[in-house]
Each structure stands twice: as structure tokens, then as C-alpha cells.
Amino acid sequence: MRDKLPPTRRRFLAASLQASAAVVAAPYVITSKALGDATTPPASDRIVMGGIGMGNMGSGDQRAFLARPDVQYVAVCDVRKKWRDDAKGRVDEKQGSRDCAAYVDFRELLGRDDIDAVHIATPDHWHSLMTIAACRAGKDIYLQKPETLTLREGPLMIQAARRYGRVVSGGSQRVLEDYREIVDPCWAGELGRITSVDIDPGPSSMACYLPAVATPSDIDWELWLGPAPWEPYNPGRCDGNFGTGGNSWRSYIDYSGGSLTDWGAHNFGGTIFAAGLLDLQPTKAVWHRAAADGQASAYATLVYPNGVEVHCNRPKQLRPADTAATISHERGITIRGDGNAATPRAVPAYRGSGGIYGDFIECVKTRQRPFRDLEVAINTMTAPHMLGLVRRLERSLEWDRAAQRFVNDEEANRLLDRARREPWTL
């Protein structure tokens, strides 16, 4: 997992410039800004970045990267004028110029040869297409979670990242930071061998029946929808607020997996990290019908190839009693071990400095795999996506990881992906 990727274009150019300088006879001027100073690295050591999707999460990501002295921020992209103008304004104010470019169409930003890396924080239905396009354009990518909308997208994204030698980091900072209290004891061997987990993921997304209203002039509605089915504009359909109960794109099935994948990317991420399942995908998703306190109930269990069982929304009355080898997290996660001595392991850490953002920038420079390498993020997202299908079909499924298909279940396999509007196809 930690093998190095090809050198960055900027490092190649920096080396070429150094070699060329030795044979230049005429004098020339290099500005102090280009050479760097005590707080700013020279231009050849700065990562040139742009942002795509500059709303709530995108603006937060932009601020984090813009604050870094080793990042030169040059371009923003959003289909909404307000978000686009606000994002450009932050860059221009920070850098004391009006040079930051602003685009409506992400393809124009990706077409720039001077950009090394992008951060993407669009609605989920755009993630796979933009990530693959950015890989083809030679950009490294910091991608907000949830990284995928369907099971089919993940392998295609990994294939693109590896083929084009790109650093792609998933954007769930909470995995290491919010769940540390369960991660450390598990990796220290205090619970022994991990045997099972109980997690309470939220509901899936819903259909949207919001009425049509006039499309305002400050949004490119066709480009916002992109690969999603055409629907009339309604501000609640495309609002970027963090709710999943309606009136946000996170609520609706055409654009998101709902709370199951939105918060699930954090909750499953922390669970899978703590339980040491980073490199694995479930082999089975078992649908249970049970009775608890005299009432019918249903829940699912994801079974991993090392025997760990992740029970999703199992009624508390059906859970075993806690022991000394049990640890819980306030966000509805309980991890159980066998209590036998286990060899401690060092907890993986961010590279560089500055949290998950610094980890990404360090890996862009060194070509190492980041803490939330795309493949780890895709393995994580397999869990909530599989759970969503089990809930929908209300029956157990068996997963063939090598084939990336369900075994002997064509109905389930038809749900591995969804139709996309032309020309936005995978």
C-alpha cells in the first residue's frame, strides 16, 4: 500500500529548470516571491491547486489548503455564481491579487497544464466522473467523502488512479480524529482479536418530489444535474446543507446515499479503521428477521473474510453483554474482542503536518500513498453501499470481490450502478 508513485510534474520541471540555469549565459531576474522566504517555499516547491465545488465543504477545504504556504491556489470552479465569486474572493484577498481564475465548467479547470492538484467537494453523483477525469488530466485529487455513489464506481476510480499514477486521498478527517478513543485500544491489542462490531448507521436517501420553480440565472442547472436524471429546479433539491431528512441534495437518491453513506463514510470509516479491516471488503451481507421485545425487527450483518462480523442496527436486546474486551463510542459503535493477548500495532498516522490536508500535500510531493488512499476509502464505502442494497432487497447477498459482483443474484447485480445522462457516462 505504501509504494511510491511517479514524480510530480512540478518536481520534474524544477529539476529541468535547475539544469537549464547552468547553461544560461545572459543574466535574468528572479523575484523574491519566486525564490521564497522564511515563511514561503520557492515556487518550484509549491503545489499549484484548484478547487471544484466551492460550497459548504468545498469552502472549508479551500480555506485549509489556502492557509498552507506550500500551496499556490490559482483557480476555482462552481456552477453557482455566489459560491464561485466567494471562493475567488478568498483567494484574491489572501494572495493580494485578482489572478484567481473562476470557471463554471470543471473541464476548463482540469485542462490547465499548470495545476498539479484539485480538491473536489461536489454532490456525490459527480465524484466518480470528476475523479476519473482529473486522473486522466494528470491531477492529484483530494476527494470529499462519500467517495462513491454506487459500487461499480469504486474499481473504475482506483483503476484510473493507478493507471495515471495519481495521488487520491479520501476526505474523511473524522476517521482518525473523531474515533481515536476506539482506534488506539484496538490497535494496542487491549481487546485481543476483534470478533464483532455493532454500528447504527442512518437511513438511506429518499425520492424527491419537490415542485418545479423558476431556475435562477446564477446557476447552471444542466451542469449541476450532470449525470443525474433530469428534474426541474427547486432550491431544496440542490441545497448543500448537511441535513439528510429533506431539502438538501444529501437527502435524495439521485445525488446521494443519504445518511447511510454521508455520515456512514465517517462511522464506517472509524469502525473499519479501528477493527483493522482497511484492506478488506465484506464477503456476505446477511439479512436477519428477528423479534425484540415482542416486536418484529430486521437488521443486517456484514461478514468479513477474517471472520469479523459488523452488525448494522442490531436491536440492543439481541446484543451480547459487554465484557472487559468491549469498547464503545458515543456515535453508536461497539467493538468486541476475544479478550486474549494480541500483538500491539502502531496506528497509521498522517504524513507531513497539518492533519489530513497536510497528509495529502506531503504525498503529492513525495508520491507516497496518503492516509485515506482511494483504495482504502473505496473498501470502506463498500460496506454502506452493500448494506443499502440488502435493506432494499430484504435478503442476504454474497459478494465476490475479485469479480466485483454478487454471486448468483442478477437482480442485485443490476443495482451495482445506475444509468447516467449523456454525455456523462463511465
Legacy VTK file of the C-alpha trace (Angstrom):
# vtk DataFile Version 3.0
C-alpha trace
ASCII
DATASET POLYDATA
POINTS 426 float
0.000 0.000 0.000
2.846 2.418 0.665
4.810 2.076 -2.566
5.744 5.336 -4.252
4.090 6.852 -7.295
5.790 8.585 -10.258
7.429 12.000 -9.686
5.241 15.091 -9.884
5.326 17.232 -12.988
6.428 20.210 -10.881
9.403 18.346 -9.429
10.413 17.311 -12.950
10.120 20.914 -14.113
12.064 22.160 -11.100
14.922 19.781 -11.904
14.820 20.817 -15.552
14.954 24.500 -14.642
17.949 23.926 -12.388
19.773 22.133 -15.203
18.872 24.841 -17.699
20.085 27.608 -15.393
23.617 26.278 -15.588
23.835 26.932 -19.319
22.083 30.322 -19.495
24.674 32.963 -20.296
22.543 36.104 -20.151
21.565 37.474 -16.720
17.917 37.302 -15.680
15.825 38.348 -12.678
14.063 36.010 -10.256
11.618 37.715 -7.922
11.833 37.227 -4.168
8.337 35.729 -4.239
9.505 33.043 -6.660
12.593 32.319 -4.561
10.580 32.115 -1.355
11.424 33.381 2.095
11.266 32.320 5.735
7.529 31.602 5.503
7.014 30.691 1.847
8.814 27.934 -0.084
10.194 28.737 -3.543
7.766 28.399 -6.445
9.258 25.068 -7.547
8.323 23.530 -4.167
4.770 24.847 -4.044
1.819 22.723 -5.147
-0.441 24.568 -7.577
-4.086 23.845 -6.720
-7.630 24.499 -7.813
-10.995 23.664 -6.275
-14.132 22.133 -7.810
-17.366 22.514 -5.848
-16.936 25.515 -3.565
-19.998 25.227 -1.295
-20.052 24.248 2.375
-17.379 21.533 2.394
-15.558 22.928 -0.617
-15.091 26.307 1.031
-13.741 24.624 4.154
-11.308 22.565 2.118
-10.258 25.656 0.199
-9.516 27.580 3.397
-7.386 24.706 4.680
-5.293 24.496 1.506
-5.160 28.268 1.036
-3.650 28.642 4.517
-0.683 26.462 3.609
2.498 28.276 2.490
3.434 25.325 0.253
0.250 25.699 -1.828
-0.269 28.200 -4.625
-4.023 28.437 -5.221
-4.927 29.579 -8.746
-8.455 28.520 -9.773
-11.967 27.754 -8.532
-14.962 26.133 -10.184
-18.635 26.052 -9.253
-21.900 26.086 -11.194
-23.296 28.693 -8.770
-22.159 32.278 -9.159
-22.277 33.072 -5.431
-20.059 30.149 -4.404
-17.749 30.786 -7.334
-17.369 34.504 -6.601
-16.911 33.949 -2.862
-14.213 31.346 -3.489
-12.344 33.570 -5.935
-12.585 36.453 -3.489
-10.943 34.426 -0.717
-8.008 33.570 -2.955
-7.563 37.096 -4.288
-7.692 38.575 -0.782
-5.210 36.041 0.577
-2.762 36.465 -2.294
-3.203 40.211 -2.780
-4.159 39.991 -6.441
-7.086 39.359 -8.776
-5.377 36.488 -10.566
-7.507 33.565 -9.370
-9.471 32.179 -12.315
-13.133 31.221 -11.883
-14.839 28.552 -14.006
-18.361 27.217 -14.388
-17.305 24.019 -16.198
-14.820 21.801 -14.339
-13.336 20.590 -17.635
-11.826 24.004 -18.250
-10.049 23.938 -14.901
-8.777 20.398 -15.464
-7.474 21.453 -18.880
-4.899 23.777 -17.342
-1.376 22.375 -17.522
-0.114 24.460 -14.608
-2.376 22.858 -11.979
-0.905 19.953 -10.002
-3.821 19.023 -7.752
-7.507 19.687 -7.167
-9.899 19.262 -4.301
-13.403 18.084 -5.202
-16.444 18.717 -2.988
-19.377 18.477 -5.365
-22.556 16.476 -4.688
-21.823 12.749 -4.621
-23.260 11.967 -8.070
-20.329 13.844 -9.636
-17.477 12.287 -7.626
-16.551 9.342 -9.827
-16.731 11.204 -13.137
-14.682 14.152 -11.912
-12.110 11.962 -10.187
-11.521 9.855 -13.293
-11.361 12.983 -15.481
-8.866 14.593 -13.081
-6.685 11.469 -13.123
-6.652 11.500 -16.916
-5.710 15.177 -16.819
-2.703 14.382 -14.628
-4.035 15.958 -11.426
-3.737 14.612 -7.892
-7.042 14.719 -6.021
-8.349 15.389 -2.541
-11.884 13.984 -2.774
-14.593 14.647 -0.226
-16.439 11.674 1.191
-18.512 9.715 0.382
-16.196 8.930 -2.474
-18.738 6.895 -4.448
-22.458 6.800 -5.153
-22.520 3.193 -6.423
-20.496 0.004 -6.015
-19.381 -0.056 -9.664
-17.736 3.368 -9.467
-15.053 2.429 -6.936
-12.996 -0.041 -9.009
-13.099 2.301 -12.027
-11.775 5.169 -9.916
-8.979 3.021 -8.463
-8.071 1.815 -11.938
-7.782 5.413 -13.179
-5.707 6.500 -10.180
-3.253 3.638 -10.626
-3.088 3.844 -14.419
-2.250 7.551 -14.379
-0.088 7.411 -11.243
-2.208 9.825 -9.241
-2.329 10.512 -5.505
-6.003 10.396 -4.498
-6.994 10.991 -0.884
-10.436 10.463 0.593
-11.622 13.423 2.644
-12.889 11.938 5.914
-10.794 13.658 8.569
-13.012 12.191 11.304
-11.756 8.631 10.768
-8.544 9.279 12.691
-9.510 12.308 14.733
-13.047 11.620 15.993
-12.655 7.888 16.568
-9.226 7.834 18.184
-10.642 6.654 21.513
-11.664 3.317 19.977
-8.812 3.089 17.467
-5.952 3.196 19.991
-7.161 0.367 22.298
-7.950 -1.889 19.337
-4.563 -1.388 17.699
-2.834 -1.736 21.071
-4.297 -5.253 21.370
-6.273 -4.444 24.520
-9.385 -6.226 23.234
-7.493 -9.186 21.797
-8.591 -10.357 18.373
-11.543 -8.299 17.155
-14.564 -10.560 16.678
-17.599 -8.334 16.128
-18.857 -4.777 15.862
-22.244 -3.191 16.375
-22.879 0.007 14.436
-26.042 2.043 13.999
-25.871 3.642 10.538
-28.587 6.033 9.459
-31.266 5.717 6.775
-30.784 5.648 3.033
-31.714 8.537 0.756
-35.252 9.121 -0.480
-37.027 10.023 -3.693
-37.511 13.740 -4.330
-40.956 15.150 -5.172
-40.260 18.854 -4.751
-42.241 21.023 -7.196
-40.624 22.955 -10.015
-39.798 26.605 -9.539
-38.187 29.089 -11.901
-34.474 28.443 -12.370
-32.447 31.451 -11.215
-29.894 32.960 -13.564
-26.965 32.396 -11.199
-26.848 28.584 -11.515
-26.086 26.314 -14.473
-28.814 23.792 -13.674
-27.953 21.389 -16.505
-24.360 21.192 -15.309
-25.425 20.827 -11.675
-27.539 17.802 -12.636
-24.884 16.384 -14.973
-25.222 12.588 -14.993
-28.321 12.595 -12.747
-31.819 12.240 -14.239
-33.273 15.498 -15.469
-35.566 17.103 -12.899
-36.902 20.656 -12.636
-35.089 23.134 -10.459
-36.068 23.520 -6.819
-33.703 25.112 -4.278
-34.355 22.302 -1.803
-33.219 19.740 -4.351
-29.739 21.220 -4.649
-29.208 22.886 -1.270
-25.860 21.865 0.217
-26.895 21.903 3.883
-25.818 18.905 5.951
-29.300 17.570 6.687
-30.500 14.291 5.197
-34.197 14.495 6.039
-35.274 16.592 3.041
-34.496 19.889 1.303
-30.847 19.052 0.616
-29.150 17.111 -2.142
-27.821 14.775 0.561
-31.409 13.644 1.155
-32.222 12.413 -2.332
-31.426 9.171 -4.087
-30.409 10.727 -7.412
-27.499 12.568 -5.780
-26.616 10.803 -2.528
-26.954 7.691 -0.404
-28.471 9.726 2.433
-27.272 9.487 5.996
-26.238 5.868 5.341
-23.335 6.968 3.132
-22.897 10.607 4.202
-22.395 10.065 7.929
-21.779 6.422 7.166
-18.494 7.358 5.499
-17.375 8.653 8.891
-18.948 5.962 11.064
-17.984 3.002 8.903
-14.610 4.651 8.330
-13.900 4.831 12.056
-15.275 1.332 12.635
-13.304 -0.302 9.837
-10.139 1.541 10.805
-10.421 0.542 14.473
-11.251 -3.085 13.661
-8.326 -3.426 11.227
-10.460 -4.057 8.130
-8.897 -1.382 5.913
-7.786 -3.737 3.138
-10.890 -5.941 3.164
-14.392 -5.946 1.743
-17.335 -7.955 3.128
-17.889 -11.397 1.656
-21.512 -11.590 2.786
-24.328 -9.334 3.856
-26.793 -11.351 5.911
-30.367 -10.127 6.334
-31.928 -11.026 9.692
-35.546 -11.041 10.711
-35.822 -11.143 14.456
-38.127 -10.411 17.351
-37.117 -7.982 20.067
-39.432 -7.158 22.966
-42.229 -8.908 21.147
-41.918 -6.791 18.007
-40.678 -7.822 14.596
-37.317 -6.327 13.677
-34.806 -6.582 10.866
-31.093 -5.853 10.644
-28.076 -6.852 8.581
-24.649 -8.317 9.323
-21.632 -7.709 7.114
-19.227 -10.667 7.315
-15.549 -10.042 6.515
-13.123 -12.697 5.224
-11.186 -12.704 8.508
-14.357 -13.640 10.396
-15.196 -10.218 11.854
-18.949 -9.554 11.845
-20.266 -5.999 11.611
-23.868 -5.909 12.808
-25.814 -2.955 11.460
-28.754 -1.652 13.536
-28.988 -4.870 15.551
-31.622 -4.408 18.307
-29.924 -3.820 21.646
-31.880 -6.693 23.197
-30.138 -9.103 20.806
-26.609 -7.902 21.525
-24.330 -9.820 23.908
-23.469 -8.384 27.281
-20.411 -6.140 27.410
-17.209 -7.570 28.825
-13.760 -6.239 29.635
-12.949 -6.790 25.960
-15.678 -4.389 24.795
-15.252 -0.727 23.861
-17.884 1.745 22.709
-18.041 5.117 21.005
-20.741 7.720 21.526
-21.721 7.620 17.854
-23.276 4.183 18.219
-20.263 1.942 17.685
-19.420 -1.017 19.940
-16.394 -3.234 19.254
-15.836 -6.624 20.875
-12.722 -8.766 21.061
-11.965 -12.250 22.355
-10.007 -10.895 25.335
-6.867 -12.886 24.557
-3.486 -11.198 24.324
-2.835 -9.637 20.929
0.309 -8.108 19.483
0.182 -4.275 19.546
0.479 -2.474 16.236
1.430 1.111 15.514
-1.551 3.231 14.489
-1.071 4.685 10.979
-0.600 8.436 11.069
-0.882 11.398 8.761
2.213 12.285 6.793
3.633 15.783 6.882
1.949 18.384 9.087
-1.499 19.909 9.129
-3.849 16.953 9.535
-5.437 15.195 6.589
-4.847 18.198 4.308
-1.155 18.211 5.113
-1.079 14.454 4.588
-2.381 14.937 1.044
0.074 17.721 0.205
3.010 15.736 1.607
2.036 12.760 -0.541
1.689 14.937 -3.639
5.312 15.939 -3.048
6.684 12.501 -2.152
4.336 10.310 -4.291
3.520 8.123 -1.304
0.035 6.780 -0.676
-1.981 9.053 1.655
-3.607 8.062 4.933
-7.020 7.792 3.234
-5.723 6.342 -0.013
-8.536 5.927 -2.544
-8.457 2.141 -2.317
-8.915 2.233 1.462
-11.777 4.705 1.048
-13.445 2.505 -1.581
-13.127 -0.572 0.639
-14.822 1.424 3.393
-17.659 2.616 1.162
-18.381 -0.948 0.054
-19.910 -1.555 3.480
-22.696 1.075 3.469
-23.433 0.534 -0.228
-23.833 -3.192 0.350
-25.969 -2.543 3.417
-28.206 -0.245 1.389
-28.825 -2.973 -1.195
-29.575 -5.586 1.467
-32.102 -3.231 3.024
-33.687 -2.586 -0.347
-33.905 -6.231 -1.386
-34.550 -7.571 2.130
-32.478 -10.676 1.564
-28.906 -11.854 2.082
-26.208 -11.311 -0.531
-22.823 -12.889 -1.210
-20.049 -10.707 -2.638
-17.268 -11.812 -4.995
-14.575 -9.185 -4.533
-12.443 -10.350 -7.445
-15.365 -10.097 -9.864
-16.931 -7.106 -8.059
-20.322 -8.795 -8.373
-22.866 -10.551 -6.231
-22.911 -14.325 -6.510
-25.897 -15.811 -8.380
-28.073 -12.706 -7.946
-28.666 -10.795 -11.163
-31.260 -8.527 -9.597
-28.677 -7.320 -7.109
-26.058 -7.009 -9.849
-28.355 -4.687 -11.811
-28.162 -2.369 -8.801
-24.354 -2.148 -8.806
-24.641 1.051 -10.817
-27.223 3.393 -12.289
-27.968 4.965 -15.640
-26.323 8.318 -16.387
-27.425 11.027 -18.753
-25.355 11.547 -21.876
-22.625 12.574 -22.273
-21.766 11.829 -18.617
-21.053 8.103 -18.788
-18.441 5.864 -17.171
LINES 1 427
426 0 1 2 3 4 5 6 7 8 9 10 11 12 13 14 15 16 17 18 19 20 21 22 23 24 25 26 27 28 29 30 31 32 33 34 35 36 37 38 39 40 41 42 43 44 45 46 47 48 49 50 51 52 53 54 55 56 57 58 59 60 61 62 63 64 65 66 67 68 69 70 71 72 73 74 75 76 77 78 79 80 81 82 83 84 85 86 87 88 89 90 91 92 93 94 95 96 97 98 99 100 101 102 103 104 105 106 107 108 109 110 111 112 113 114 115 116 117 118 119 120 121 122 123 124 125 126 127 128 129 130 131 132 133 134 135 136 137 138 139 140 141 142 143 144 145 146 147 148 149 150 151 152 153 154 155 156 157 158 159 160 161 162 163 164 165 166 167 168 169 170 171 172 173 174 175 176 177 178 179 180 181 182 183 184 185 186 187 188 189 190 191 192 193 194 195 196 197 198 199 200 201 202 203 204 205 206 207 208 209 210 211 212 213 214 215 216 217 218 219 220 221 222 223 224 225 226 227 228 229 230 231 232 233 234 235 236 237 238 239 240 241 242 243 244 245 246 247 248 249 250 251 252 253 254 255 256 257 258 259 260 261 262 263 264 265 266 267 268 269 270 271 272 273 274 275 276 277 278 279 280 281 282 283 284 285 286 287 288 289 290 291 292 293 294 295 296 297 298 299 300 301 302 303 304 305 306 307 308 309 310 311 312 313 314 315 316 317 318 319 320 321 322 323 324 325 326 327 328 329 330 331 332 333 334 335 336 337 338 339 340 341 342 343 344 345 346 347 348 349 350 351 352 353 354 355 356 357 358 359 360 361 362 363 364 365 366 367 368 369 370 371 372 373 374 375 376 377 378 379 380 381 382 383 384 385 386 387 388 389 390 391 392 393 394 395 396 397 398 399 400 401 402 403 404 405 406 407 408 409 410 411 412 413 414 415 416 417 418 419 420 421 422 423 424 425
